[in-house]
Amino acid sequence: MSTKAEFFARIRDQMRKTRGLFAASVATRPEHPALQADTIRRELAERWPETLEKFRREFERVGGVFYRVASVDDVPSVVGGIAREREARELVSWHSGVLGADLSHALEAAGLDVHEMPAAEAEDAASRERLRAIAARADLGLTGVDLAVAETGTLILMSGVGRPRSTSLLPPYHVAVFDRTALVESLHQVGVFLEAWHGDGAPPGTGAVINFITGPSRTADIELTLTRGVHGPREVHAIFVEGGIRG
C-alpha cells in the first residue's frame, strides 16, 4: 500500500507526461512558505482595494452576494436584513473568539435566535451530534473567512474548534464576514499560505478540513437541470469590513 507522498508523486508524474490536458502546471513546494506569506501580506497591503474589487466581480459572477460595510458593528444590520428578506429566524455562528467579534447580542436584537458554537471541543459523540443538529435546523450560518481569493471569488474556511464546517454547509444561507487580512490574489498564493500553516502559523484551533467555497451549492442531473442548495447553501453572502474585524 502506497503512502500519501507516493500517491501524490505519481499524480505529479502523470501530469508532467500529459501536458496540454491540464489547465495548470505542477506547482513546486515553496522552500520558505512563512517568509513568502509575509511578503505577500506586505505587498497586498499596498494594493488591497484592487484585489477586493476583483474578488467582488468574481464572487458575484459565481452567484455570491457581496456587501461592504465600514465597521464590524454594521454587520448585524446586514445579516438582519438578509434574514428578514428570507423570513429566516434561526442562526448558527462560529464562536465569537474565532469570528473575531461578539455579534450575538446585536443579532438577537435584530430578531434572530442565535446559537454560537462552543469554544471547547465536544466531549463525546452525543455532544457532536447535538451541535450538528443545531446547524442542520438553522436558517443562516455565520462564519469568518481565512482566505478570500480574488482570482476565483472563492472563500476558504478551515474547520476546527469553535468553527465547525457544519456552520457553512448545513444552513440554506451562508453569510461570511471578512476584512483585508483575508484577501489573496491567486490560488498560487493560497498554496503558500496553506504550506505556511502546516507549521506554527495556522489560525488557532484549526483542524484538518479545508473548505473551498465558490458560490452557492449547485447540482445538475443527467438532463443538465441545475438546482441550487441540494448539497449545501443555496445562497452565499460575503460581508467585507473596511475597518477590520478585530479592530
N, C-alpha and C positions, 0 to 999 in steps of 0.2 A: 504493500500500500504506500503510495507516494505521500510525501509531506506537502504542506501548503506551498512552501517555497518552490518545490519541484513542479507542482501543478502550474503555478504562475509562470515559471520559467518556460514550460512547454508552450503555454499560450503566447508568450512573447516571441518564442522561436518561430511559431507558425505564422504570426502576424508579419514577421520580417520576410518570410518566404512568399507571402501572398500580397505583395504591395499593390495598391490600387483597389483592393476590396474593402479596405477600412478607411474611414474618414480621417483618422488621426494616426500619427506615428507613435511608436512606443516611447514613452517619456522615461528619461533617466532619473534615478532617485537623487534628490538633492543631497549634497555632502554635508551641508550645514543648514538644515531647514530652519532652525530657530533664528539664525542670523539673517537668512533670506526673508523670513516672515517679518522681522523688524524693519528691514529695508523696504519691503512692500508697504508696510504701515506708514512709514515716513513719506514715501512718495505719494501715497493716496491722500495723505493729509493736505497736499497741495492741490489735488485735482478731484476731490470727492464730489463737488457739485456736478461735474460732467459724468462721473461714474454713476451717481444717483440717477441722473436723467436717463442714462442708457438703461439702467436697471428698470426704471419706471416703464419705459417703452416696451422692453422685452416682457416684463411681468404682465402688463396689460395685454400684450399680443397673445400670450398663452392663456388668457382668461382670468387673470387676477384683477383685484380691485385695489387701487393704490390711494393712500391718504398721506398728507403731510401736515404735521402739527408743530407748533412752536415749542411746547413743553410736554413733559410726561403727564402733567396734570390735566392736559386736554384729552388724553387717551380715553378715560371713561365716558366722556361725552360722545366720542366717535363710536365706541363699542355699544353704548346705549342706543344710538341711532340705528346701527346695524340690527340690533336686537328688535327694536320696535318695528322696523320695516318688515321683519320676517316673523313677527309675533313669537319671538324666542324669549324664554324666561330663565332657563337654567344654564349656567356657565361653569365650566371646569377650567381651572387655571394652574399653570406652573406655580410652584411655591414662590412667594414674594422675594425671598433671598436669591433665588435663581433668576427670576424675571428681572430683578434689579430695582423694583419699585413695589410698594404696597398699595395696590389699587382696589383691594377688596371692598373697603367701606364706601368708596366713591361709586363703585359698580353696583353695590347694593342700594345706594341712594338713587341710582338710575333705574331701579326697579328689577334688578336681576337677583336671582337666587345663586349665590356664588359658592363654589366648592374649590378650595385651594388644596393642591396636593401637599402631603406632609413633607417636612424637611428630612425626616429619617426614613430609612428603607423599611418596607413592610416586613413584619416579623415572620409571617408564615403564609402559606398558600391561601388561606381564608381571607387574610388581610389584603393580599394582592388581588384576589377576585372581587373583593368589595370595592377597591379603587377602580378596577376595570368597569364594574357595573355603573359606578358614578359617571365615568367618562362616556359610557355607552348610552346613557339616558340623557346626557346633556345636549342642549341645542347648539351651544357655542364652545369652542376650545380656544383658550387664550394662551399663547406661548411667546417666548422670546425667539431670537434668531442668532445662531452662531456665525453664519456667513450668509451674505446676500450677493449672488453672483450676477453682475451686470450683463455678462455675455449671453446668458440664457434666461434671465429672470427667475433664477432658482433660489429657493430658501433652503438652507442646510441647517438641520437641527440634530443635535446629539442627545441621545437618551441618557437617563441616569436618575439619581435620587432627586426627588422634587421636580423632575422634568420627564415623566414617562411618555413614551411615544404615543400612548393611547390618547393623550390630550389633543394631539394634532390629527389623529387618524380616525377616531370614532365619531365625534360630533359632526353633524352635517355642515357646520360653518366653522371654518378655522380663521382665527384672527391672530396675526403675528406682529409683534412690536419690535422695532429695531432702530438703531442710530448709525452714525457714520462709522463707528468702530467695527461694524459687521461687514461693511462693503468691501468687496474684492472685484477685480475686473474680469477674471477669466477662470476657467476650470483648472488651468495650469497653476494659478495661484492657490486655488483650493487644495491641490495636491501638496503644495509646500506647507500650508497650514496644518493639514492632516498629519503630515510627517512630523512637523514640529510638535504636535500634540501627542505623539507617541511617547514623548519624553515627559518633562515636568510641566509643560505649558498648557495642558488641557484645561478646559473650563472645569471648575470644581464639581465633583460628584458625577462626572460623566461615565457612561457605560460603553458597551461595545457596539450598540446600534446607532447608525448614522442615517438619517432620512434626507434624501434629495427631493424637494417638493417643487415641481414645475407646473404651476397651475392647478386647477381642480382635478379630482379623480375623473378619468374618462374610461369608459368600457364600450367596446364595439362587438356586436355579434357577427356571425358568419355572413350576414347580409349587409354588414357595414352600417348598422343602425347604432349611432353613437348615443350613449346615455351617461349623464354625469351623476356622481355620487354613489355608485354601486359599491366600489371598493375603497371609499374614502370620502372626504368632504366634497360636497357639490359646489361650494364656493370657498375661495381663499382670499383673504383680505390682508394687506400689509400696511401698517401704520409706521411712517418714518418720523422720528422725534428729532427735530433740529437741535434742541438744546441738550441732547444726551439723555439717556435713561437714568443713569446713576448720578447725574448732576455734575 
